[in-house]
C-alpha cells in the first residue's frame, strides 16, 4: 500500500458517522501526534483484501480503505479509519482515533479539513 490518495463520491454528512457508530464494532485509540505511517500500518493488516483490487475503479472494488476526519481545527481531532465492503455496503472493520494533532500528509489528504472522507490506495 502506498501513499497515493484517491477521491470518490461518498456522502460527507453526519449520517456517515451515524452508520459507523451504529455498527458498534469499533475501538477507540489515542495518539498525541497521528501520522500517515500509523494509518498505513493499520491498513496493511488488510492487504489481503485491498491489493487484489488495486487496478479497478472505485465502483468495482470490493473493499475500500478510508478515513473520515472530524474537527481538525479544534485542537484535537477525531478520525474514523476503516475498510468499507463495497459489495455489501457495510463497514468491514473500523477504529476511531482521537488525536492531538495530525501530520501534513493527513491534512493534505483531507484538504485541511475541507474534505471529510478520503480513500487510500
C-alpha positions in Angstrom: 0.0 0.0 0.0 1.4 3.4 -0.9 0.6 6.9 0.0 -1.4 7.6 -3.2 -4.7 9.1 -2.3 -7.7 8.9 -4.5 -11.1 10.5 -4.4 -14.5 9.1 -4.9 -18.1 10.2 -4.3 -19.2 9.4 -0.8 -21.7 11.2 1.5 -19.9 13.8 3.6 -22.6 14.4 6.2 -23.2 13.2 9.7 -25.2 10.3 8.5 -22.0 8.5 7.7 -20.8 9.0 11.2 -24.0 7.6 12.5 -23.6 4.5 10.4 -20.1 4.0 11.7 -21.1 4.3 15.3 -24.3 2.2 14.7 -22.2 -0.8 13.9 -20.8 -0.8 17.5 -17.8 -2.6 16.2 -15.1 -0.1 16.7 -12.2 0.5 19.0 -11.0 4.0 20.1 -7.3 4.6 20.1 -5.5 7.7 21.2 -2.4 9.4 19.7 -0.8 12.6 20.7 0.5 13.1 17.1 -1.1 11.0 14.4 0.9 10.5 11.3 0.3 8.8 7.9 2.7 6.0 8.8 0.3 4.9 11.7 -2.7 4.9 9.3 -0.8 3.0 6.6 0.4 0.4 9.1 -3.1 -0.4 10.1 -4.3 -0.6 6.5 -1.5 -3.1 5.8 -3.4 -5.5 8.1 -5.9 -5.7 5.3 -3.6 -6.0 2.3 -5.1 -9.4 1.5 -8.4 -7.6 0.8 -7.1 -4.5 -0.8 -4.2 -5.5 -3.1 -6.1 -7.7 -5.4 -8.5 -4.7 -6.1 -5.8 -2.1 -6.9 -6.4 -1.7 -10.7 -10.2 -1.5 -10.7 -12.2 1.7 -10.4 -13.6 2.6 -7.0 -17.1 1.5 -8.0 -15.8 -2.0 -8.9 -13.6 -2.6 -5.9 -14.9 -5.0 -3.3 -13.1 -3.2 -0.4 -12.1 0.4 0.1 -9.6 1.8 2.6 -10.9 5.2 4.0 -10.5 7.8 6.7 -13.2 10.2 7.9 -12.0 13.3 9.6 -13.9 15.4 12.1 -12.9 18.5 14.0 -9.4 19.1 12.6 -9.3 22.7 13.7 -10.5 22.2 17.3 -7.0 21.4 18.8 -7.8 17.7 18.8 -9.4 15.7 16.1 -11.4 12.5 15.6 -10.7 10.2 12.7 -12.5 7.1 11.8 -10.3 4.7 9.9 -11.7 1.7 8.2 -12.3 -0.8 5.4 -15.6 -0.5 3.6 -17.1 -3.5 1.9 -18.5 -2.1 -1.3 -20.4 -5.2 -2.2 -22.5 -5.4 1.0 -22.3 -1.6 1.5 -21.2 -2.1 5.1 -18.1 -1.3 7.1 -15.9 -4.4 7.3 -13.7 -3.1 10.1 -13.0 0.3 11.6 -11.4 2.1 14.5 -11.9 5.6 16.0 -8.8 7.6 16.6 -8.6 10.5 18.9 -5.5 12.6 18.2 -4.0 15.8 19.5 -2.7 16.7 16.0 -2.3 15.2 12.6 0.7 15.3 10.2 0.7 17.3 6.9 0.0 14.2 4.8 -3.2 13.5 6.6 -4.2 17.2 6.4 -3.4 17.3 2.7 -5.4 14.1 2.1 -8.4 15.7 3.7 -7.7 19.1 2.1 -7.0 20.8 5.5 -10.4 19.7 6.9 -12.5 20.7 3.9 -12.9 17.1 2.8 -14.3 14.8 5.5 -13.8 11.5 3.7 -10.6 10.3 1.9 -9.9 7.0 0.2 -6.4 5.5 0.4 -4.9 3.1 -2.1 
